[in-house]
Structure formats: structure tokens, C-alpha cells
């Protein structure tokens, strides 16, 4: 018995992590060794749901020759074990290497069968003869196939290098394109030469279901697949009946590259914008995916909406104009993916007017129609002035201590109105700044100190104040004053004091700050304090502000410290029937009140949905009857808008459950106040006293009854 080699299998799958088929992996290892010719040479010991302290205890108890870990890996952060409550506990590469070095006398092989475990393998290989880790994410099936091949070879009396190669081949024989994921390292981190050096990458292809987007996406898909990569293309990869939202969300989280085909239509797609924002959020958080934007018949100097621009402004963008460009782009992409690289970033451009460029060619009513997309240009013939709000907002910022608060759901025109207020301020010779909070990384909001310093930096950059001024000022006061006071002093001494004209400060998408309670509370208190100072202080009287947000702030604040009960409040209304009729005329449509009533019965006066409908009918893409027939479906022109709402609801199950209650009730419903306000902020419900009813009943009720029923 003493001559038998011991294999210790450590497994962990904590609460809150994706469930793996670990029991099957252990069973396959034992079965393979049991039936092997050299079964008497191996003894298998197991430890399940392994906590951190269980690792060294198992090593002391069994003194293994081979350690096999199966579970989750988190790249540089470590391998995932469990704590005393069954939750995730990360153990670093250095800690693991130090532990296994203590047992190097007997321990000669370690297999880390977990995603992104090469980092740990490299550290451990400084002390142990043979260590196997995974260069990237590895699927359950591939991990099990590798273990089967590896231990079948050991059971047949083969060495570790042969067993490693057979494990890789077993993955390949099973038809899984992950055979290059495992890597064998020998002591000193020397990696045995491989016959293939290309690393297989997972690629999410984002595109619109129209030509040439579809054909181009298909060609990229086929070429990437032929090169050994794993592309995901929704129409080709999602099975009939599969929950497409969950699948897309899962593929986004798993992909290494995000290939974005950006045409005129996809640039105005809410769903594409959501995918791009998710990809960038993952990139900031876990280092992937690499975003590769390709403009499809969309010039590089064509402005994007704020949401896309905020994500893509520092990322290289390529152009596709004809099929001649395809092989060149494919070659460039394959070259990047072969080494897991990303394009060099480009310089950040902060011109706030880039997306609302003023052009001396006002569009003709019919011949030069505008596809609704983001901010409406300042010279647009299709902007609808909503009186008295537009005029009063401009009047308010001319006053000392002027403060405008614009609140409305998405796509109701907040940013377009903010652009016009800013333009009016510029015409009054004000200095002007607009900060879009979509352009700020979420991690910045987690610390009020980091956020406030970032705020001062953005203000300074737009005013041309050297950035070293911010650094020197904050360094001088660090530890002496709290960040809130430092921020306020900086704005007064370094921004306002030397100005000879008023300063207009616009803040868009402010609600992105609201979930971060500490930063939100301190910043909102500052806004209120600045507004109060502007009433009595000559320096601060130069400051005029406008803020735009979709939802209420749920941060608990003293009534005297909140900026939401001062200034001029604007709750942007939907278009009236008269405004819709006028807008139809601008689109060259000879409509009467009958057509307007039919459209508004479906979408009310929702600015974006109304403009999209008028554009589509004016372009003769479809008739009004055809539009209305397909409106509450994924196939209709409002499909992107509806799916965006569905996607958002899926991210917050408590909101989905509350909205489910609303749309399946034939009468008004009483919800918990916070849920009611959030659904109202999303634009899905109207508030009637303490009760709520669906907004745009003919559009939202049939669609969400169908979709939320499927999810139930």
C-alpha cells in the first residue's frame, strides 16, 4: 500500500457561483483509474466543498503525490474555495505556491482544472515538477474530457507529459474547440513546445438583422470558426424556444472579444447600446471582452449618440465600405486574436458638442428625413418645442442661482432639451460645460473621494484648466479637509473666482450616481449648497446648473440638503395630439386627426416612438396599418424598445415581478412605493395617486403579458 501513488481531488463550488458538474468529473476520474491496467498503483482521496483551512489539513492527512483541483478560477485574483458559510473565498497564487512548496518532497504533479488558472500554475511551477493550468475559461464538458484522457493515460502507466497531450486530444476528439486551453508547465515555468500556438477565442458578434449587416456577420462568423475560434451570432447560435435574453447575457459574460458591426440602424438601436454598455462594464471589471467596432457604411466622422460615444471614444474603429474590405478586416482581427491582443487605444476626445453638431443645412421636410437616434441636432426641423418648458428653462439659467431639474424616462428628450439650454447659455456668452455621467466608469462612483476628484478633473478639462491644478490642490488638502469641502473649495477658488462671465454646468444621466449612496448623498448635498451660496455670494452667483435624470433619488436626505426641492422642475410631458399632427406634416405625411389618434392609441405621445413611427411611414417602409399590427411584437419597429425594457426587467427580478402584477391586472394596482417609482422612472407605468396602471396599454400590455408569461 505504501508504494501506491496518492491522488488528492479537491473540489469547491460555493454558493452564488455557476454550478459545475464536479461530481461527474470525480466519478469519471475514479472510473478511469479503476478499469486501468495500473489501477493498483493509484489511490484516490477526495475532499469536497473545500474551505481554505481544509486544504492544508487534506495535504497533511494524505500526503499526496498528485493534487487535482476542480472548481472555479478568477485569473490573478486566485482560485475559488469556500468560507465557513459556503460563500466564495479567493486564495491567491502566492499563497497556494507557498503551501504546495512545503510538500514538494512528495508532491510532483498538480492539475488545476479551473478557468483562468494559468496564473496560479505559473507560481506553483516554481516549486513543483509538473503543473497544469487553464489559459482561459474552460467549459464543463471540456474539463471533464481532459480529466478523463489525463487519468486514463496515468492509469496505463504513461508519464505526465503524455497524459497531458492525451487529455488535450480527448477534448479535440469530442469535437470541442478548447483543446489549446490546458497548458503544462514544468518546474521553472518552462512550457513544453506546442504544435499549435493559436489560442481559441470566444467572439460575440453584435449586428442588426438587415443587409449588409447579416451577410457580413455571417462571413465573420464562418471565417472565425474556420480559424478555430468560437463565434456567437444570435440568429445562428440560439436554438428555437431558447430564452434569447439569458443566452445573450451569458455569451456576453463569457466572450473574449466583442465584434460590433455598427451601421446607421445599429447605431440607433437600444439593444445594441445595451450590449455595448454591458461589454464595456465587463471589460472594466474583469478585463474582457476586447471591443472591436467596425463601422458598416457609416463614416468615421459621423457622430454617435452619447451612450455609444461614451464607450467607444477611446477605442479604435475600423470601416467597412464594400466586400473588398472584408478579407483585410478578417486578417487584422485574426492577428489580434492569435495572441489575445487588443488594438492600441486612441486619444480621448471630450468635445461635448460632437454629437449635436450645428450644420448650415436644415433638413427638408421629406427629402432629408432623420432617423431618430439620441440627441436631436440643434438645427433639426424635427425638434418639437414643448411650451412653456423650453422657454422657461432658458429663462431660469439667466437668473442668479438658476437651477433647472429635468426628469423624464429614457428617450423622452431630456438630453436634447439640455443641449438647447446649453446652446442658449452660450448665446448669452456664458462659459458652458455638460457632463454626461454615462461617460464615467462605475468604479468611480464607489468612492465619494474618487468621484469628487474626477468631477473636478472633468470640469477643469472642459474649461482648459491644467489637470495638474487639480492634482496639486487635492494633494495639498488631502487629510486636512473631507473630500466634499475640498471639491467645493476647488470649484470656488480654481474655477469660479477668475471667471468674468457666468458658468453653465449641465449634468446628464445624473441618476447613474443614485445607486451609490455615499457618493450620491455627498454630491447632491454639494449641489444644494452651491445653489444656496449662489443666492448670496458674488463668486458663486456665477454658477447656473441644469440636471437631467430618469428616476428619483432614493438617497435619504434632509429636506434642507436636497437639490430636488429647489430650482425649476421640469417633468417632460409626452407630445400632444396637435404636436404629433404637426410633426407628421413636417415628415411630409398628409395625415388627419384619425391617423394621429390611431398612432397615439398605441404609443401615446412618446417622443421617440412617435418619431420612429413617422420616419418609417414617411420612408414608405410600411403603412400605418402594418405598423400598428406588428407594434406590440419583436418583429415590429418598436421591437428594440420593447426588448430593452425586457432586458432591464430581467436584471431586476423584483421589478419584473411587480410589473407582471400590473400588466396581468385589469384594474389599477398598489405596489410598494419604491417599485412603483422605479417602474414610473422607466416609463412603464403611470402613477394615479397611490396606484399604478400600465403606460401605453395597447403596446406594453400584450407584449409583456406574452414575454413575462414565457419567463414564468
C-alpha positions in Angstrom: 0.0 0.0 0.0 2.9 2.4 0.8 4.1 2.2 -2.9 0.8 3.4 -4.2 0.7 7.0 -5.6 -1.9 9.1 -3.9 -4.2 11.4 -5.9 -6.0 14.1 -3.8 -9.0 15.6 -5.5 -10.1 19.0 -4.0 -13.4 20.4 -5.2 -15.3 23.6 -4.4 -18.5 25.2 -5.9 -19.5 27.9 -3.5 -23.0 29.5 -3.2 -23.6 32.2 -5.8 -21.1 30.7 -8.3 -22.1 28.9 -11.5 -22.9 25.3 -10.8 -20.3 22.8 -12.2 -20.6 19.1 -12.8 -17.8 18.4 -10.3 -19.3 15.1 -9.0 -19.3 13.8 -12.6 -15.7 14.8 -13.0 -14.6 13.0 -9.8 -16.7 9.9 -10.8 -15.0 9.8 -14.3 -11.5 10.0 -12.8 -12.2 7.2 -10.3 -13.8 5.0 -13.0 -11.0 5.6 -15.5 -8.4 4.5 -12.9 -10.5 1.6 -11.6 -10.6 0.0 -15.0 -6.9 0.8 -15.9 -4.1 -1.8 -16.1 -2.2 0.0 -13.4 -5.1 0.5 -11.0 -3.2 -0.9 -8.1 -0.6 1.8 -8.4 -3.1 4.7 -7.5 -5.2 5.6 -4.5 -7.8 8.3 -4.9 -8.8 10.6 -1.9 -11.4 13.3 -2.2 -12.3 16.5 -0.3 -15.5 18.3 -1.3 -16.8 21.8 -0.6 -13.3 22.6 0.4 -12.7 25.5 2.8 -9.4 27.4 2.9 -8.3 25.6 6.1 -9.3 22.3 4.6 -6.5 22.5 2.0 -3.6 22.1 4.4 -5.4 19.6 6.5 -6.1 17.4 3.5 -2.4 17.7 2.5 -1.3 16.7 5.9 -3.7 13.8 6.2 -3.0 12.3 2.8 0.5 13.5 1.7 -0.5 13.2 -2.0 1.7 12.8 -5.0 -0.8 14.4 -7.3 -3.3 17.2 -6.4 -6.3 17.7 -8.7 -8.4 20.8 -8.1 -11.8 21.2 -9.8 -13.9 24.3 -9.5 -13.7 28.0 -10.4 -10.7 30.2 -11.1 -10.6 34.0 -11.2 -7.3 34.8 -13.0 -5.0 37.0 -10.9 -7.4 37.1 -8.0 -6.9 33.4 -7.3 -8.7 30.0 -7.1 -12.2 29.9 -5.6 -12.8 27.9 -2.4 -15.4 28.2 0.3 -15.6 30.1 3.6 -17.3 28.9 6.7 -20.7 30.0 5.4 -20.3 28.3 2.0 -19.7 31.6 0.2 -16.8 32.3 -2.2 -13.3 32.7 -0.8 -10.4 33.5 -3.1 -6.9 32.1 -2.4 -4.0 33.9 -4.2 -1.4 32.2 -6.4 1.3 33.2 -4.0 -0.4 31.5 -1.0 -1.1 28.3 -3.0 2.5 28.2 -4.2 3.8 28.7 -0.7 1.6 25.9 0.6 2.5 23.3 -2.1 6.2 24.2 -1.8 6.1 22.8 1.7 5.0 19.4 0.3 7.4 19.4 -2.7 9.2 16.4 -1.3 6.3 14.0 -2.3 4.2 16.2 -4.5 5.2 16.1 -8.1 2.1 17.0 -10.1 -0.8 19.4 -9.8 -3.7 19.8 -12.1 -5.8 22.9 -11.8 -8.9 22.1 -13.8 -10.5 25.6 -13.4 -11.0 28.6 -15.6 -8.1 31.1 -15.9 -5.8 29.0 -13.6 -2.6 29.5 -15.6 -1.6 32.4 -13.2 -1.7 30.0 -10.3 0.0 27.3 -12.3 2.9 29.5 -13.1 3.5 30.4 -9.5 3.2 26.8 -8.3 5.6 25.6 -11.1 8.4 27.3 -9.4 8.3 24.5 -6.8 6.5 21.5 -8.3 7.8 19.5 -11.2 4.6 19.4 -13.4 1.7 21.8 -13.1 -1.3 22.1 -15.5 -3.4 25.2 -15.6 -6.0 26.7 -18.0 -5.2 29.7 -20.1 -8.8 30.9 -20.3 -12.3 29.8 -19.4 -12.9 26.1 -20.0 -16.4 24.6 -20.3 -17.6 21.8 -18.1 -17.6 19.2 -20.8 -14.0 20.1 -21.9 -12.8 20.0 -18.3 -14.2 16.5 -17.8 -12.9 15.2 -21.2 -9.4 16.5 -20.3 -9.5 14.8 -16.9 -10.7 11.5 -18.5 -7.8 11.5 -21.0 -5.2 12.6 -18.5 -6.0 9.9 -15.9 -6.6 7.2 -18.4 -3.0 7.7 -19.5 -1.7 7.7 -16.0 -3.6 4.5 -15.3 -1.9 3.0 -18.4 1.5 3.7 -16.9 2.3 6.8 -19.0 4.1 9.9 -17.8 2.6 13.3 -17.1 3.6 14.9 -20.5 2.0 12.0 -22.4 -1.1 12.2 -20.2 -1.4 16.0 -20.7 -1.2 15.5 -24.5 -3.8 12.8 -24.4 -6.1 15.0 -22.3 -5.9 17.8 -24.9 -6.5 15.3 -27.7 -9.5 13.8 -25.8 -11.1 17.3 -25.8 -10.4 17.6 -29.6 -11.8 14.2 -30.3 -15.0 15.1 -28.5 -15.4 18.0 -31.1 -14.8 20.7 -28.5 -12.6 23.6 -29.7 -10.9 24.1 -26.3 -8.0 21.7 -26.7 -5.5 24.5 -26.5 -6.8 25.8 -23.2 -4.8 23.5 -20.9 -1.1 24.3 -20.5 1.6 22.1 -19.0 4.3 23.9 -17.1 7.4 22.2 -15.8 9.5 23.3 -12.9 10.9 26.8 -13.6 7.9 27.7 -15.8 9.2 26.2 -19.0 6.3 25.4 -21.2 6.7 22.4 -23.5 6.5 23.4 -27.1 3.1 23.0 -28.7 2.5 22.0 -32.3 -0.2 24.8 -32.4 0.2 28.2 -30.9 -3.1 29.8 -31.8 -5.4 30.4 -28.8 -9.1 29.8 -29.4 -11.2 32.9 -28.5 -14.9 33.3 -27.8 -16.3 36.1 -30.0 -19.7 37.8 -29.6 -20.8 39.3 -32.9 -23.3 42.2 -32.4 -25.2 43.2 -35.5 -28.7 44.2 -36.8 -30.9 41.8 -38.8 -30.7 43.6 -42.1 -28.3 43.8 -45.1 -25.4 44.1 -45.4 -25.1 43.6 -41.6 -26.4 40.0 -41.7 -24.2 38.8 -44.6 -21.2 40.5 -43.1 -21.8 39.0 -39.7 -22.2 35.6 -41.3 -18.9 35.9 -43.1 -17.1 36.9 -40.0 -18.7 34.0 -38.2 -17.6 31.4 -40.8 -14.1 32.7 -41.1 -13.5 32.9 -37.3 -15.0 29.4 -36.9 -12.8 28.0 -39.6 -9.7 29.5 -37.8 -10.6 27.6 -34.6 -12.4 30.4 -32.7 -15.8 30.2 -31.2 -18.0 32.9 -32.6 -21.5 33.6 -31.3 -24.1 35.0 -33.8 -27.6 35.2 -32.3 -29.6 34.1 -35.4 -27.2 31.2 -35.9 -26.4 30.2 -32.4 -29.7 30.5 -30.4 -32.0 27.5 -30.7 -35.7 27.6 -31.2 -37.5 28.1 -27.9 -34.3 29.1 -26.0 -34.5 32.2 -23.8 -32.6 34.6 -26.0 -32.1 37.3 -23.3 -30.5 34.8 -20.9 -28.4 33.3 -23.7 -27.1 36.7 -24.9 -26.3 37.8 -21.4 -24.4 34.5 -20.8 -22.5 34.8 -24.1 -21.5 38.4 -23.3 -20.1 37.4 -19.9 -18.1 34.5 -21.5 -16.8 36.2 -24.6 -13.1 37.3 -25.1 -13.9 39.6 -28.0 -17.0 41.7 -28.8 -17.2 42.4 -32.5 -19.5 45.3 -33.1 -20.9 45.9 -36.6 -22.0 49.5 -36.3 -24.4 50.6 -39.2 -26.7 53.6 -39.2 -29.5 51.4 -37.9 -27.5 49.6 -35.2 -26.1 52.9 -34.0 -29.7 53.9 -33.0 -30.6 50.5 -31.6 -31.3 50.4 -27.8 -30.5 46.7 -27.7 -27.1 47.2 -29.4 -26.4 50.1 -27.0 -27.2 47.8 -24.1 -24.9 45.1 -25.4 -22.1 47.6 -25.8 -22.5 49.0 -22.4 -22.6 45.5 -20.9 -19.4 44.6 -22.8 -17.6 47.8 -21.6 -18.8 47.1 -18.0 -17.3 43.6 -18.1 -14.1 44.9 -19.7 -13.7 47.4 -16.8 -14.5 44.7 -14.2 -12.7 41.5 -15.4 -10.5 42.7 -18.3 -12.6 41.3 -21.2 -14.0 41.4 -23.7 -11.9 43.4 -26.1 -14.3 45.6 -28.1 -13.7 45.7 -31.9 -16.0 48.2 -33.6 -16.5 48.2 -37.3 -18.5 50.9 -39.0 -20.6 49.4 -41.8 -21.2 52.1 -44.4 -21.1 54.6 -41.5 -18.3 57.2 -41.9 -15.9 57.6 -39.1 -16.7 61.3 -38.7 -20.5 60.5 -38.4 -21.4 61.5 -34.8 -22.7 58.8 -32.5 -25.2 59.2 -29.7 -23.9 60.0 -26.2 -24.3 56.4 -25.0 -22.2 54.8 -27.7 -19.7 57.7 -27.8 -19.0 57.4 -24.1 -18.0 53.8 -24.6 -16.3 53.9 -27.9 -14.4 57.2 -27.9 -11.1 55.7 -26.8 -11.4 52.5 -28.9 -10.1 52.2 -32.4 -12.8 51.9 -35.0 -12.5 50.3 -38.5 -14.5 50.9 -41.6 -16.3 48.5 -44.0 -17.5 50.0 -47.3 -17.7 47.0 -49.6 -16.8 43.3 -49.7 -13.3 44.3 -50.7 -12.7 45.4 -47.1 -13.8 42.0 -45.6 -10.6 39.9 -46.0 -8.4 42.8 -44.8 -10.6 43.2 -41.6 -10.7 39.4 -41.1 -6.9 39.3 -41.3 -6.4 42.1 -38.8 -8.9 40.5 -36.4 -7.3 37.1 -36.6 -3.9 38.6 -36.0 -5.1 40.2 -32.8 -6.9 37.0 -31.6 -4.0 34.8 -32.3 -2.1 36.4 -29.4 -5.1 37.6 -27.3 -4.3 41.3 -28.0 -6.3 44.4 -28.2 -5.9 47.4 -30.6 -4.0 50.4 -29.3 -6.3 52.9 -27.6 -6.9 56.3 -29.3 -6.8 59.7 -27.6 -10.0 60.6 -25.7 -12.0 63.4 -27.2 -14.2 65.3 -24.9 -15.9 67.9 -27.2 -19.4 67.9 -25.7 -20.9 69.2 -28.9 -19.6 66.5 -31.1 -22.9 64.6 -31.1 -25.1 67.7 -31.6 -23.1 69.3 -34.4 -24.5 72.5 -35.8 -24.8 72.4 -39.6 -25.9 75.1 -42.1 -28.2 72.7 -43.9 -31.6 72.4 -42.2 -33.3 69.1 -43.3 -36.1 69.2 -45.8 -39.4 68.0 -44.6 -39.4 64.9 -46.8 -36.2 64.5 -48.7 -33.8 64.7 -45.8 -35.6 62.7 -43.1 -33.8 62.0 -39.8 -33.7 58.5 -38.3 -34.5 59.0 -34.6 -31.3 58.4 -32.7 -30.0 60.0 -29.5 -29.7 63.8 -29.2 -31.7 65.8 -31.8 -29.3 68.2 -33.7 -29.7 71.8 -32.8 -30.7 72.8 -36.3 -33.2 69.9 -36.7 -36.5 70.7 -38.3 -38.0 67.8 -36.3 -37.4 69.1 -32.8 -40.7 69.8 -31.1 -40.6 72.7 -28.7 -42.7 71.9 -25.6 -44.0 75.1 -24.2 -43.7 76.6 -21.7 -40.9 74.3 -20.5 -38.3 75.0 -23.2 -38.6 78.8 -22.8 -38.8 78.8 -19.0 -35.7 76.6 -18.7 -33.7 79.1 -20.8 -35.1 82.0 -18.7 -34.2 80.2 -15.4 -30.5 79.8 -16.2 -30.2 83.5 -17.0 -31.1 84.2 -13.3 -28.6 84.2 -10.5 -28.7 80.9 -8.7 -30.6 79.4 -11.7 -31.2 75.7 -11.3 -33.2 73.5 -13.8 -34.2 69.9 -13.0 -35.3 67.8 -15.9 -36.9 64.5 -15.1 -38.4 62.0 -17.6 -37.9 58.4 -18.6 -35.5 57.3 -21.3 -36.0 58.6 -24.9 -38.3 61.5 -23.8 -35.9 64.2 -24.9 -34.0 65.2 -21.8 -30.6 65.3 -23.5 -32.0 67.3 -26.4 -33.5 69.9 -24.1 -30.3 70.1 -22.1 -28.4 70.7 -25.3 -30.7 73.6 -26.2 -30.3 75.1 -22.7 -26.6 74.9 -23.1 -26.8 76.5 -26.5 -28.9 79.3 -25.1 -26.3 79.9 -22.4 -23.5 80.0 -25.0 -25.5 82.6 -26.9 -25.5 84.7 -23.7 -21.7 84.5 -23.6 -21.7 82.0 -20.7 -18.9 79.5 -20.3 -20.6 76.2 -20.7 -19.9 72.6 -19.5 -22.0 69.5 -19.9 -21.0 66.3 -18.1 -22.6 63.1 -19.1 -22.5 60.6 -16.3 -22.7 57.7 -18.7 -19.0 58.5 -19.6 -17.9 57.8 -16.0 -16.8 54.3 -15.0 -19.0 52.7 -12.4 -16.0 52.1 -10.2 -15.5 55.8 -9.9 -18.9 56.1 -8.1 -17.9 53.6 -5.4 -15.7 56.1 -3.6 -17.0 59.6 -2.9 -13.4 60.9 -2.8 -12.5 59.4 -6.2 -15.8 60.6 -7.7 -15.5 64.2 -6.5 -11.9 64.5 -7.7 -12.9 63.1 -11.0 -15.7 65.7 -11.2 -13.2 68.5 -10.6 -11.0 67.0 -13.3 -13.8 66.8 -15.9 -14.8 70.4 -15.2 -11.2 71.6 -15.4 -10.6 69.8 -18.7 -13.6 71.3 -20.4 -12.6 74.8 -19.2 -9.0 74.3 -20.3 -7.6 74.4 -16.7 -4.4 72.4 -16.5 -5.1 69.0 -14.9 -2.0 69.3 -12.6 -4.0 72.1 -10.9 -6.5 69.5 -9.7 -3.8 67.1 -8.5 -1.8 69.8 -6.7 -4.9 71.3 -5.0 -6.2 67.9 -3.8 -2.8 66.8 -2.7 -2.4 69.9 -0.6 -5.7 69.4 1.2 -5.7 65.6 1.5 -6.1 64.6 5.1 -6.9 68.2 6.2 -10.4 68.6 4.7 -13.0 66.0 3.8 -13.4 65.4 0.0 -16.7 67.3 -0.1 -15.1 70.5 1.3 -12.1 70.1 -0.9 -14.3 69.8 -4.0 -16.3 72.9 -3.1 -13.2 74.9 -2.4 -11.6 73.8 -5.7 -14.7 74.9 -7.7 -14.7 78.3 -5.9 -11.0 79.1 -6.0 -9.8 77.4 -9.2 -12.9 77.6 -11.4 -15.4 80.4 -10.5 -13.1 83.0 -8.9 -11.3 84.0 -12.2 -14.4 83.8 -14.5 -15.6 87.1 -15.9 -18.9 85.6 -17.1 -21.4 83.1 -15.7 -20.7 79.4 -15.9 -23.4 77.0 -17.1 -22.9 73.5 -15.7 -25.2 70.8 -17.2 -25.2 67.2 -15.8 -26.9 64.5 -17.9 -27.8 61.0 -16.7 -27.4 62.0 -13.1 -29.4 59.0 -11.9 -26.5 56.8 -12.8 -25.0 58.1 -9.5 -28.0 57.3 -7.3 -27.3 53.6 -6.5 -24.0 54.6 -4.9 -25.5 56.1 -1.7 -22.4 57.7 -0.1 -21.2 59.4 -3.3 -24.7 60.4 -4.3 -25.6 61.9 -0.9 -22.4 64.0 -0.7 -22.7 65.2 -4.3 -26.4 66.0 -4.1 -25.7 67.9 -0.9 -23.0 69.9 -2.6 -25.4 70.8 -5.5 -27.9 72.2 -3.0 -25.2 74.0 -1.0 -23.8 75.6 -4.2 -27.3 76.7 -5.2 -27.8 78.3 -1.8 -24.4 80.1 -2.0 -25.2 81.4 -5.4 -28.1 83.4 -3.9 -25.9 85.4 -1.6 -22.3 85.0 -2.7 -20.9 87.0 -5.6 -18.4 84.4 -6.7 -20.9 81.5 -6.5 -23.6 83.6 -8.2 -21.8 83.0 -11.5 -22.8 79.3 -11.3 -26.0 78.2 -13.2 -26.9 74.5 -13.2 -29.2 72.1 -15.1 -29.5 68.4 -14.2 -31.3 65.6 -16.1 -32.3 62.3 -14.7 -34.8 59.4 -15.3 -35.6 58.4 -11.8 -36.0 59.8 -8.3 -33.1 59.7 -6.0 -33.8 57.2 -3.2 -31.0 58.5 -1.0 -32.4 59.6 2.3 -31.6 63.3 2.7 -32.7 66.1 4.9 -35.2 68.3 3.1 -32.9 71.3 3.5 -30.0 69.4 1.9 -31.6 68.0 -1.2 -31.4 69.8 -4.6 -34.7 68.1 -5.6 -36.9 70.7 -3.9 -35.3 73.9 -5.3 -35.0 75.4 -8.7 -37.3 75.0 -11.7 -38.6 71.4 -12.0 -39.5 70.0 -15.4 -41.3 66.7 -15.8 -41.1 66.4 -19.6 -44.6 65.5 -20.9 -45.3 63.4 -24.0 -46.4 65.1 -27.2 -49.9 66.3 -27.5 -52.1 65.3 -30.5 -51.6 68.7 -32.1 -47.8 68.3 -31.8 -48.0 64.8 -33.3 -50.1 66.1 -36.2 -47.6 69.0 -36.8 -44.7 66.6 -36.7 -46.4 64.3 -39.2 -46.8 67.3 -41.6 -43.0 68.0 -41.2 -42.4 64.5 -42.3 -44.4 65.1 -45.5 -47.4 63.0 -44.3 -50.9 64.1 -45.3 -52.4 62.9 -42.0 -55.7 63.9 -40.4 -56.7 63.5 -36.8 -57.8 59.9 -37.4 -54.3 58.7 -38.2 -52.9 60.6 -35.3 -55.5 59.1 -32.9 -54.6 55.6 -34.2 -50.9 56.0 -33.6 -51.4 57.7 -30.2 -53.7 54.9 -29.1 -50.7 52.6 -29.4 -47.7 54.8 -28.3 -49.3 57.8 -26.7 -47.2 60.9 -27.3 -43.9 59.2 -26.5 -41.4 61.4 -28.4 -39.0 58.6 -29.7 -41.7 56.1 -30.6 -43.8 58.8 -32.4 -40.8 60.0 -34.4 -39.7 56.4 -35.2 -43.2 55.7 -36.5 -43.5 58.8 -38.6 -40.0 58.2 -40.0 -40.8 54.6 -41.0 -44.1 55.6 -42.6 -42.6 58.6 -44.4 -39.8 56.4 -45.7 -42.5 54.1 -47.0 -41.0 51.2 -45.1 -44.5 50.2 -44.1 -48.0 51.6 -43.8 -49.6 52.8 -40.6 -51.9 49.8 -40.6 -48.9 47.4 -40.9 -47.0 49.3 -38.3 -49.9 49.1 -35.7 -50.5 45.4 -36.5 -46.9 44.4 -35.6 -46.2 47.1 -33.0 -46.5 45.0 -29.8 -44.2 42.3 -31.1 -40.5 41.7 -31.5 -41.0 41.9 -35.3 -42.4 45.4 -35.2 -40.4 48.6 -35.4 -40.6 49.1 -31.6 -39.0 45.7 -31.0 -35.7 47.2 -29.9 -37.5 49.5 -27.4 -39.6 46.6 -26.0 -36.6 44.2 -25.7 -34.6 46.9 -24.0 -37.3 47.2 -21.3 -37.5 43.4 -21.1 -33.7 43.2 -20.7 -33.8 45.8 -17.9 -36.6 44.0 -16.1 -34.6 40.8 -16.3 -31.7 42.4 -14.5 -34.0 43.3 -11.6 -36.4 40.4 -10.8 -38.3 42.3 -8.1 -39.2 44.9 -10.8 -40.2 42.2 -13.2 -42.5 40.6 -10.6 -44.1 44.0 -9.8 -44.7 44.8 -13.5 -46.0 41.3 -14.0 -48.6 42.1 -11.4 -49.5 45.4 -13.1 -50.0 44.1 -16.6 -52.0 41.0 -15.6 -54.4 43.1 -13.6 -57.5 44.6 -15.3 -57.5 47.5 -12.7 -55.0 49.8 -11.1 -52.6 48.2 -8.7 -51.0 49.3 -5.4 -47.2 48.5 -5.3 -44.5 49.0 -2.8 -43.7 52.8 -3.3 -40.0 52.2 -4.3 -41.0 49.7 -7.0 -43.8 52.0 -8.3 -41.4 55.0 -8.6 -38.8 52.8 -10.3 -41.3 51.5 -12.9 -42.5 55.0 -13.4 -39.0 56.2 -13.9 -38.5 53.5 -16.6 -41.6 54.8 -18.3 -43.6 51.6 -18.0 -46.3 52.8 -15.7 -48.3 55.9 -14.8 -48.9 56.9 -11.2 -52.5 57.5 -10.2 -52.5 58.6 -6.6 -51.1 55.6 -4.7 -51.9 53.2 -7.5 -50.2 52.4 -10.9 -51.5 51.5 -14.3 -49.6 50.4 -17.4 -48.4 53.2 -19.7 -49.2 52.8 -23.4 -51.5 50.0 -22.7 -52.0 48.7 -26.2 -48.2 48.4 -26.7 -46.9 47.2 -23.4 -49.7 45.0 -22.0 -49.8 42.5 -24.9 -46.1 42.3 -25.4 -45.1 41.9 -21.7 -48.0 39.6 -21.0 -46.6 37.3 -23.6 -42.9 37.7 -22.7 -43.2 37.7 -18.9 -45.6 34.7 -19.1 -42.9 32.8 -21.1 -40.3 33.6 -18.3 -42.8 32.5 -15.6 
